[in-house]
Structure formats: C-alpha cells, structure tokens
Amino acid sequence: MTQESGKTKYYVLMEELKESILSGKIKAGEKLPSENQLSEKYHISRHTVRKALSILGQEGYIVAEHGRGTFCSQRMGHLKQSKNIAVITTYISDYIFPRLIQGMDRVLTENGYSIILKNTANSRTKEAKVLEDILTKDIDGLIIEPAKSQILCRHMNLYGLLDKYQIPYVFIQGVYSQMKEKPHILMDDCQGGYLVTKYLLDMGHKNLLGIFKADDFQGQERHKGYVKALQEAGFSYDPDRVIWFHTEDRKTKPGLMTRLLLEQGLSVDGIVCYNDQIAVSVVHVLREMGKNVPDDISVTGYDNSVMAGGDVSLTTIVHPQEKLGEMAAELLLEKIREVPEEKSQIPRLIQPELILRNSVKDRRKKEEK
C-alpha cells in the first residue's frame, strides 16, 4: 500500500475497502478478509487495520460478528437501485386502504417500481418489526402510515437507520410529533372535523356528541376542528360529551358508550363520528335503541368510504383515497430523484370537502315554528 499525500495508512485502507463495497467487489453479507490477512496483504500493522475497520463499522459499511469475523453490511444493498418500494399501512384489506394502495401502485408501476406491501395492524411493536425486516431488503424508498401516530415513536433508531442509509421515506395520514419535519402527505383533518361539526350546528343542532380516536394523529386533529366549530358558534366545550376510544377497543367502545350516555339521559341531537366505520356502528346501536336517524339523532361520518353510500347514507368528508396514494408515491419519487423542496409541486396538506347525504336533519324549521 502506498500512502497518499497527507493521508494516514489506516485512512487509505478504509477508503480502498469502502470503494470495494460501493463498487460491488465486496457484496452485501460477504465476509471480509481477517485482520491478519489485511495486515499481510497491505504490509501494515493489525492496529492500523483495526482503525480502518472501526471507521467502516461506525459508518455502517461493515458489521463484526463475534466468533465469525467481519462482514459487509446487508444494508449496503440499499446503495444500488433495486426498483423496489416498501409500503407500510396500518391495515390492507378493508375500508379506504385498497384504493389508497391502488393509487400508489399506479404511479410506482408507471415509473418502473414494484411494491413490497406490509401492514402493522396499527401496532407500534409490529411497526418496529416490519421496519427491521424492511431494512434487510433492497428498497429504494418507503411510504409509511405510522402506527398510533399520536403517541411518541419508540423506535426512532430504526428511522435513524433509514436516514443513515439514505433511504427516503414519506409519511401518510399521520406523522409522529418528533418527526413533523419529515416528508409527509396529510389530510387537513382539523378543517374536516370543523366542517362536519359546523354543518350540524348550522342545521340547528345544539346537543352534540363527539366520538374520536385518541391514539392517532387524525383523531386528535378532527377533535380540534370539532372544538373550534363549537367555540365559534358560541357553545361551551363539554369533555363529558366526547367519547375517546383506542385501536384496541374501536369495535366496541364507541357504540357501547353512546348507548350508556343516552340511557343515562344525556340529551343528544347530533353525533360527530371519527370516521364512517364508527358512524355506521353508532347508527346500528341507535336503531337497536329505537332511535331514528336522522329524525331523532343526526350522525356524520368521515372518509366517504363505501359504507357512507350504503343504507345509512352518511353525510361525510371526502377522503381522496387513490389521489392521496398517488401524491405520496409522487413525493417519494421526488425524494429518490433528489428534487429540491422548493421545486416540488405536490401539496403536503389536502383540503377536505363535505358530502351532504340524508343522515343529518335540518332542525331550523322546527325552531322557527
């Protein structure tokens, strides 16, 4: 080994090994020569070899396995274009998710990419496992809907590895509070919650009940909009008129608590629901109690899912399912192509739109009589 001007022997070795890794001469997962072998080959001391390997280890190019030797990091495969994109959503097969994924797939396929699809069931533990798995695969980028996005992320180290290995990622439908500066595509859920609540108030409803999801970004934002509309209309906010639920009890608590509150005599003429799924389940409970929707109680949804157009026919907020998926894919492609932020044409916040159906009754005429 010839020492380049101004560079120490260990640094020259480090650069040579790094170049072999980046060029593919040393492949991901391949075992490197031993310290003794490198020492003999380059006519340098083992101490010098160790310093070079230490730098490569710190930078993530190699990993040392006790008793086995030193290996090129599996993640070095990410430095080559694989034309694979990982997509991680909370769910896959139901509600709005199929169309969301269709939108992503359309854009990515047109640009020569394939999707590796994963889901977390909205579990932070499962999200960590999925990310660990994704980091062992050859991917060019990642689109992720974070699990329980209102709760602080516990596996920031895994996102740190994505950053370290320069794998771009885009958040959709939510973003952890520690990572709000990261690329994301979101609905303006605060405005959406405001629109449905304001509409009920404008239609003469005075005794509202709100049902919101506590552990995700969307639920908190929709609740903010609900509060804003109440205050703007001169109504005081009553926390006892809000039902909070979590992922684990989403199928039972909204309907059960609605029933209990009504049986306890709470006066309710309108219910603002977190989404269409919750709204449909609440309507079924109301019908079981002998209540008519909307004659007795009006109910609103959110997302304009297939459920909203069923026998319930919900007044709801449009969720641009396929469009949001397309936008997320386009934003990720910009990040892969290193398009400067100021040149991006993709909006980061999608404005909601109210769809009026017959789950809300106009109570103003009744008041006027």
Disulfide bonds with the S-S distance in Angstrom:
none
